Amino acid sequence: MTTADRIEKTTILRAPIERVWSAIADSRKFGIWFGVEFDGPFVAGSTVKGRIVPTKVDPEIAKTQDGYTGMPCDFHVERIDPMRHFSFRWIPYEVEPGAALADEATTLITFELEAVEGGTQLRVTESGFDAVPLERRAKAFAANDQGWTAQLTLIAKYLASEA
């Protein structure tokens, strides 16, 4: 489901919920497949600083991330409910060089897990695009819609490689 303010992607991952949870809730593991190197763990109510690095699980997608290597990618972790829910806020898409990041609108990313026959259903939702400045909104939405499709591929490849 996709509307002007929200992106929603759902997939079935062929891994038990514990492994999927670990790949999402452990900042080091998350960074391997997602393509971010974090300075610390995910803790509800706190911000963890990160920098974009190419994913380690898909060379083709890594090439598309190369041009962004070193860019900040900070997550403000909202909520952690083990084995079910992980959410954070971030600044979607690129901002103007020199922009005051503290003044930028954020979107909310939510990962919801459910054990299903044969694996784990993962639903990723990013909402709040209506708050993104109009001059960036359409580009941010389109880039992140495509990005979440790629990220679902990456987490599946990560889980398959860790089996």
N, C-alpha and C positions, 0 to 999 in steps of 0.2 A: 504494500500500500504506500502510495506517495501522494502528498498534497503539497500545496505551495509552502507550507510551514514545517512539514515533517517528511522524513525519509524513513521507511520501515522495510527491513530485509529479514527474511526468515530462511533458515536452512536446517537440514538434519545432518549432524556430524556423526560419523561412525566411530564414536568413542564414548566411554562411560562419562557420566556427568562430573565425576571427580576430576578426570583428566581435562575436560573442557574448562571446568572452573579454575583449575590450576593455570591453564594457559591464558586465562583472562585476568585473574585476580593477582597473580604474581607478576610484578612489574618487569622483572628480568625476562621471564618467558614471554610476556606480552610484547615486549620490545623486540624480541627475536623475530616473531612473525609479522608484527605490525610495522616495524621499521623506525623505532625510537629507542634511544638509550636514555634511561632515567637515572637520576641521582639518588633515588631511594625507593622504598616500598610505597605501595598504595595504602593510604590510611584515610578513612572517612573523615571529612571535615578539614582536610589539609591539601595543600598544593604540592605536587611533585614536579620538579623541573625536568625537562627532557630536551633532547636534540634529535632531529631527524637523522637517521642513518639508513642505508638501504637494508631491506628485509634480507634475512639469511636463508629464506626457504624457496625463493623463486627468482632466478637470475633475470628473467625478462621484466618482471615487475620491479626488481631492484634497479634496473636501468632507468625506469621512469622516475624513481625517487632520487637518483643520483644528483640532479640539479638542485635539490633542496637540502643536501647534506649539511648539517651544522645549524640549520634554522631552529629556533626555539619551538618547542611543542610541549607546553606545560598543561598538565591536567589538574583541575581542582576536583578532587574526589568527593562526590556527594554522599553516596550510600553504598554499603557493602552488606549484603545478606548472603552469607555463604551458601553456595550451591544453587542460588536462585537469582540474585540480582546484584549487578555492579553498575554504578553510574558515575559519570564525571562531566564536567563542563570544560569547554575549550573555546578558543577563538577559531571559528571556521575560516578556512581559506587564507590567502595572503592579505596582509594589511599594507598600507602605504609605508615606505621606509620612514622611520622617525616618528611614526604615530605613537601616541601614548597608549600602550597596550592595556593599561588599567581602565581606560575609558571605552574600550571596544566591547561590543555585544558578544555574548557567548551563546553557544547552543548546548543542549543537554543530550549526552549520549547515554543510552541505557542498553545494557546487555541483560536479557532474561533467558534463563535456562529451564528446561523441563526434560526430565527423563522420558524417553519414548522407546517403543520397541525398536531394537537395533541401534540405539545410540542416544543422542541428546539433541533436542530441538533448541536452536539458538535464534533468538529474535534480537536484532539490533535496531534501535530507533534513535534518530537524531531529530530533535525538535527545537523550535525557537528561531527559525530563519526569519520570521516576520520582524524580529528585533535587529537584524543585520542591516547596516546602512544600504539604502536602495542601490547605490552605485556598485556595491559588491554582491548583493543578494543573489542575483541570478547565476553569476559565475560560481559563487560559493556553493549554491544548491546543486548545480550541475556537476561540479567537480566532486563534491562529497557523495552524491548519488552514485557516480561511477566508482569512487574510492571505496565505498562500503561493499560494492559488488566484488571488487578486487580483494578486500580484506577478508571476506568470507572464504574466498579461494585460498588465501594465505593461511588462515587458521586451520582449514581442512588439511592442507599440505603439511603444516607443522605437526598436527596430531598424527598424521600418517607416518611421518618421519620419526616420531617419538615412540611409535608402537613397539 
